Amino acid sequence: MNKLQRVNNVENLHNGAEISFRFLSLDKFQAYSLVHEIAGSTHTPDLVNNCYVACIPLTKHNFEDINDYYVRQRIALEACDILVSLSTESHSGITDVPVIVNRMLKYIDCKLTFSFTVLDHH
């Protein structure tokens, strides 16, 4: 892991929430070019839908890169989302969604997807 990836990982954690921007149906060329264009991005094949799903930690350092890639590749709005993953030791509570999510939604008004995990420390 290089220095930029470590910085992105730290900045990507907001009050226990990890925020990622995802492209949900890239072709092979798009998936492989994304990894070279945006630091910290990864992709995995979706064999059922015959495409690739790419995940990018959403940070202030790659915000513009994500938006530029979205526009340049002419990706459909329905083919992306912002994933908010929350891990907590509590079964209930309130967690703020980081401002960067609102900022991204002003540029790419995609859906929000939430993942909530309760950590069991027994």
C-alpha positions in Angstrom: 0.0 0.0 0.0 1.5 3.3 -1.0 1.3 6.6 0.8 -1.6 7.9 -1.2 -3.6 4.7 -0.6 -3.0 5.0 3.2 -4.1 8.6 3.2 -7.2 7.7 1.2 -8.0 4.8 3.5 -7.8 7.1 6.6 -9.8 9.9 4.9 -12.4 7.4 3.8 -13.4 6.5 7.4 -16.0 8.9 8.7 -17.3 8.3 12.2 -17.0 4.5 11.6 -18.5 4.7 8.1 -16.6 3.8 5.0 -17.7 5.6 1.9 -17.2 4.3 -1.6 -18.3 5.2 -5.0 -19.2 2.2 -7.2 -19.6 1.7 -10.9 -21.9 -1.3 -11.2 -21.6 -2.4 -14.8 -18.3 -1.6 -16.5 -17.0 -3.6 -19.4 -13.5 -5.1 -19.2 -11.7 -2.2 -20.8 -13.4 0.4 -18.5 -12.7 -1.7 -15.4 -9.0 -2.0 -16.2 -8.6 1.6 -17.3 -10.3 2.8 -14.1 -7.6 1.2 -12.0 -4.9 3.1 -13.8 -6.8 6.4 -13.8 -8.1 6.6 -10.2 -5.8 5.7 -7.2 -7.2 3.1 -4.8 -9.9 1.8 -7.2 -10.6 -1.9 -7.5 -12.9 -4.0 -9.6 -14.4 -7.5 -9.4 -16.1 -9.5 -12.1 -19.9 -9.9 -11.9 -20.3 -13.2 -13.7 -24.1 -13.3 -13.5 -24.4 -9.9 -15.4 -21.3 -10.3 -17.5 -19.7 -7.1 -16.3 -17.3 -5.6 -13.7 -18.2 -3.8 -10.5 -15.6 -1.1 -9.5 -15.3 0.4 -6.1 -13.4 3.6 -5.3 -13.0 5.0 -1.8 -14.7 8.4 -1.9 -12.2 11.1 -0.7 -11.6 14.7 -1.4 -8.5 13.6 -3.4 -10.4 11.6 -6.0 -13.7 13.4 -6.1 -13.0 15.2 -9.4 -11.4 12.1 -10.9 -14.5 10.0 -10.3 -16.7 12.7 -11.8 -14.4 13.1 -14.8 -14.4 9.3 -15.4 -18.2 9.2 -15.1 -18.6 11.9 -17.7 -15.9 10.7 -20.1 -17.2 7.1 -20.1 -20.8 8.2 -20.4 -21.9 5.9 -17.6 -25.7 5.7 -17.0 -26.9 7.1 -13.7 -28.5 3.8 -12.8 -25.1 2.1 -13.2 -23.5 3.7 -10.2 -24.1 4.2 -6.5 -22.5 5.5 -3.3 -22.0 2.8 -0.7 -22.1 3.8 2.9 -20.7 0.9 5.0 -21.1 1.2 8.8 -19.7 -1.1 11.4 -20.7 -0.5 15.0 -20.8 -2.2 18.3 -24.3 -0.9 19.0 -27.6 -2.3 17.7 -29.1 1.2 17.4 -28.0 4.7 17.2 -27.6 7.6 14.8 -24.7 8.1 12.5 -24.1 11.2 10.4 -23.5 10.7 6.7 -20.3 12.6 5.8 -20.7 15.8 3.8 -18.6 14.4 0.9 -21.7 12.2 0.1 -23.9 15.3 -0.3 -21.2 17.0 -2.4 -20.9 14.0 -4.8 -24.7 13.8 -5.1 -24.6 17.4 -6.5 -22.5 16.2 -9.4 -23.7 12.6 -9.8 -27.2 12.1 -8.4 -26.9 8.4 -8.0 -28.6 6.1 -5.5 -27.3 5.5 -2.0 -26.7 2.0 -0.8 -26.2 1.3 2.9 -24.5 -1.6 4.6 -24.9 -1.9 8.4 -22.8 -4.4 10.4 -23.1 -4.9 14.1 -19.8 -6.2 15.6 -20.3 -8.9 18.2 -17.5 -8.9 20.8 -18.6 -11.9 23.0 
